[in-house]
Amino acid sequence: MNVCFSASRLMKVSDVRRLCKETRENPALLLATELKAKEEVYKLLRQEKTASAATLAVI
């Protein structure tokens, strides 16, 4: 399984290796992390759509 991590902060190599090891050993953790990230992205997209819809209604 190929996994791509995106870091929102600078991390030490040892931290990245530890995170990768934990993820390989616990696929449920990866699934939970992925679902949380997707939820946040969809929430942001919904906010952008409602903001742009309000702007279009004014014009």
LINJO-V705107 format. One record per residue. N is the residue number from 1. RES is the residue in one small letter. SS is DSSP state (h for helix, s for strand, l for the rest). D_CENTER is the distance of its C-alpha to the mean C-alpha in Angstrom with 1 decimal. Layout:
n=[N | N]
res=[RES | RES]
ss=[SS | SS]
d_center=[D_CENTER | D_CENTER]
//
This chain:
n=[1 | 2 | 3 | 4 | 5 | 6 | 7 | 8 | 9 | 10 | 11 | 12 | 13 | 14 | 15 | 16 | 17 | 18 | 19 | 20 | 21 | 22 | 23 | 24 | 25 | 26 | 27 | 28 | 29 | 30 | 31 | 32 | 33 | 34 | 35 | 36 | 37 | 38 | 39 | 40 | 41 | 42 | 43 | 44 | 45 | 46 | 47 | 48 | 49 | 50 | 51 | 52 | 53 | 54 | 55 | 56 | 57 | 58 | 59]
res=[m | n | v | c | f | s | a | s | r | l | m | k | v | s | d | v | r | r | l | c | k | e | t | r | e | n | p | a | l | l | l | a | t | e | l | k | a | k | e | e | v | y | k | l | l | r | q | e | k | t | a | s | a | a | t | l | a | v | i]
ss=[l | l | l | l | l | l | l | l | l | l | l | l | h | h | h | h | h | h | h | h | h | h | h | h | h | l | h | h | h | h | h | h | h | h | h | h | h | h | h | h | h | h | h | h | h | h | h | h | h | h | h | h | h | h | h | h | h | h | l]
d_center=[17.9 | 16.0 | 12.5 | 10.8 | 9.0 | 8.0 | 9.6 | 9.6 | 13.1 | 16.0 | 16.5 | 19.8 | 20.3 | 21.3 | 18.1 | 16.1 | 18.8 | 18.7 | 15.0 | 15.7 | 18.8 | 17.4 | 14.9 | 17.8 | 20.0 | 17.9 | 16.1 | 15.5 | 13.3 | 11.1 | 11.3 | 10.6 | 7.4 | 6.3 | 7.9 | 6.6 | 3.0 | 5.6 | 7.9 | 6.8 | 6.7 | 10.0 | 11.3 | 11.3 | 12.8 | 15.4 | 16.3 | 16.9 | 19.0 | 21.1 | 21.7 | 22.8 | 24.9 | 26.7 | 27.4 | 28.9 | 31.0 | 32.7 | 33.8]
//
